[in-house]
Structure formats: C-alpha cells, structure tokens
Amino acid sequence: LSKEQQVSLKDDFDRFKLEALKDKPSRKWYSLSAEGLIDAAKSVGEVGKPVLEIISSISSLLKFS
C-alpha cells in the first residue's frame, strides 16, 4: 500500500474500533469504517484475509447490539 493508503487504512480502523467499543455504536459510522477496511483488505490480496474475517466477525456482533 502507498503511504496515503496506509494512513487511510489506519484511520478507518481507528474509527471502527472506537465506534465498536461504545455502549451504543452508531451503525452508520461502523458500517462506513468497515467498508473502508474491507476495500483496503481486498486490495492487498491474501495478506488482507485476516482483516476481512475480523471485520466480518465484529460487524456481526455489532448488529445484535
């Protein structure tokens, strides 16, 4: 990833993490952050698979919150 993409990925992850840890996460914010993380993970191929799995698991848990 380029330096710009790395910074963007880190920002998306930080937003996702902060929202996921709230008592009442905002679906709009964590969904948007998840989309950015998923796009980045797909662009790096095999290396991004663990990120896709983690985002999927966390998103599934948040849907029940």
N, C-alpha and C positions, 0 to 999 in steps of 0.2 A: 504494500500500500504506500501511496505517496504520503509525505508528511501531513499534508492537508487532510487526507482521508483518515490518517491515524488520529489526528486531533478530533475530527468529526465523530469517529467511532467512539473515542473515549468520552466525549461529551454526551453522546446518545446513551452510552452505558451508565454514566453518572446520573443522568435524568431518570433512566429506567429504574435504577437501584433506589434512588431517593423516593420515587413515587411508589415503588413496590413495598417499601418499608413503612409507609404511612398507615395510620389506623384505617383511613378510608381513602384508598388510592383512587385517583382520577383515571377512569378508563381511557379517556381521550389522550392524556399525557403518556400513560404507559404503553398504549397501543401505538402512538406515534413514535416513541422511542424504540419500541420493539421493531417497528418497520425499518427504521434506520439500521439497527443492528443486524437484522435479517439480510437486508440488501448488502451490507458490508461483508457479512459472513459468506454469502453466496459468491461474492466477487473474488474471494481468496481461495475458493475451491475446498479441497479436502481438509485444510487446516481450519476452516470455519465450521465444520460439522459439530464440534462440541458446543460452539456458541449457539447454533440453531437448536440443539437439543435443550440447552439450558433455558433459552428464551421461551421455547415451547412449553417446558415444564412450569416455569414461573408464570407465564401467561395463563395457563390452565388453572393454576391455583388462584390467581387474582380474579378470574371470572366468577369464582364462588364466594368471593369476599363481599 
